[in-house]
Amino acid sequence: MENESAIAALGALAQGTRLDVFRLLVQHEPSGLAAGEVARRLDVPQNTMSAHLAILARAGLVRSERQSRSIIYRANLEGLRALTLFLVRDCCAGSVELCAPLVAEPAPCC
């Protein structure tokens, strides 16, 4: 991941509704949620939600798939992984033992 992509992803997540959307979609992996259902669960107008989802998609954090009349959105876990690795790539000047707690924290849930 390059700086530009990381800035786009971090910028997309730096807004409350979009952060809530991303966290909701992560909770519903791998099945995803229809755009209308995301809007309903977060109590956001559908046209506003469409704009938020588009920003997250351009940042590489969500992906969509048409299923019949619905568009199903899913968290792009590969995009999240790339962003996370970008942020910690040079962690602690290569001292693995210093970075171990950072990596161990999410391990039980994943």
Secondary structure as the mmCIF struct_conf table of DSSP 4:
data_model
#
loop_
_struct_conf.conf_type_id
_struct_conf.id
_struct_conf.beg_label_comp_id
_struct_conf.beg_label_asym_id
_struct_conf.beg_label_seq_id
_struct_conf.end_label_comp_id
_struct_conf.end_label_asym_id
_struct_conf.end_label_seq_id
HELX_RH_AL_P HELX_RH_AL_P1 ASN A 3 LEU A 13
BEND BEND1 ALA A 14 GLN A 15
HELX_RH_AL_P HELX_RH_AL_P2 GLY A 16 GLN A 27
TURN_TY1_P TURN_TY1_P1 HIS A 28 SER A 31
STRN STRN1 LEU A 33 ALA A 34
HELX_RH_AL_P HELX_RH_AL_P3 ALA A 35 LEU A 42
TURN_TY1_P TURN_TY1_P2 ASP A 43 ASP A 43
HELX_RH_AL_P HELX_RH_AL_P4 GLN A 46 ARG A 58
TURN_TY1_P TURN_TY1_P3 ALA A 59 GLY A 60
BEND BEND2 LEU A 61 LEU A 61
STRN STRN2 VAL A 62 GLN A 67
TURN_TY1_P TURN_TY1_P4 SER A 68 ARG A 69
STRN STRN3 SER A 70 ALA A 75
HELX_RH_AL_P HELX_RH_AL_P5 LEU A 77 VAL A 88
TURN_TY1_P TURN_TY1_P5 ARG A 89 ASP A 90
HELX_RH_3T_P HELX_RH_3T_P1 CYS A 91 GLY A 94
HELX_RH_AL_P HELX_RH_AL_P6 VAL A 96 ALA A 104
TURN_TY1_P TURN_TY1_P6 GLU A 105 PRO A 106
HELX_RH_3T_P HELX_RH_3T_P2 ALA A 107 CYS A 109
#
